[in-house]
Amino acid sequence: MKIAVISPLFSRSAQLMKELTSFFPDVKHNADNTLKTKADIIAFLHDIDIAIVGREEIDDEILSACPKLKMLSRYGVGLDNLDLEAMKQRGVELGWTGGTNSNSVAEITLSLMLSLIRNLHIATTLLKQHIWKVNGGSELTGKTIGLFGFGHIAKRVVELLAPFHCTILVCNRTHNEEEALKYGITYASKERILEEADIISIHLPLTPESKNLFSTSEFKAMKKSAFIINTARGGIIDEEALKTALKTGEIAGAGLEAFLEEPTHDWELIDLPNLVCTPHLGGNSKESILAMGYSCIEHLKTFCAKK
């Protein structure tokens, strides 16, 4: 079996590469992050049987140009970058385990909530400009939190919020009353959450239904004192509408982990003082990097054991 690692993050981890090569000695990797185009990826994979893929988009064009490819092991949790239907039609198996980075992303979500509601980001920025302005914001304790999506990450967010005694409203496609009792949540409509939530946190995949789910009308429906956080995927928030909402005070602030284009170059958005932003590092803790990587390796071992 010829194996390749497309993901630069996996490729640069000495610990993961050591573990992988202990089972599969001959492995191509992408530590230098040289795969910039679809043609680069095709050239890299054309004679490969199994690949570990990160956020790189793998579509039918790539799959058709790499007929030897029989399995993709996803390094990460989202699957929106993979053409799952094309994989199925071409007999390419998927190795994937959900929730491997849920704690890492949930911690970033909680940190964004605290940074926004306690005014930490703005106060820090002003102080670094030698401006002493005391504004401690509001306490997170007792606030109403609206969650869109209720998968592994959202559930972990609820667990981390437990000491803050928040009211948790959840908008989700399916309702599981046993889970509602277990986590102390209330299922609610999109409209109710927009009206009542002090903080909205997005935990959805990017799909045609979720694209631009939050745009001008949604921001107008939110409290002016409310915040919105996206640690999921870029494109779920309409970034142009968000810029307007932040500039005009339609909402109080936002926390973004994910952007429509990554790396983003929308400096007009990034420079807004009431935006807290990170370069999509939520699932990038040391612990998460290893957990996702070991999961990938296990999927490879399982696949090869069947052959």
GICORZI-V392060 format. One line per field, one symbol per residue. phi: phi as a letter, one per 40 degrees, with the letter a starting at -180 (. if undefined). A space follows every 50 residues. Layout:
phi = ???
This chain:
phi = .cbbbcccccccccccccccccbbcbbcbbccfcccbcccccccbcbccb bcbccccbbccccccbcccbabbcchbcbccbccccccccgccbbabcgc bcccccccdcccdcccccgccccccccccgbcbcacgbccdgccbbbbga cdccccdccccdccfccbbbbacbbbcccdcccgbbcacdcccdcbccbb bcbbccbdcccfcbbdccccccccccbbbbbbbchcccccccdcccccgc bciabbbbbdbbccbcccccccccbbabcfbdcbcdccdccccccdcccc ccccccc
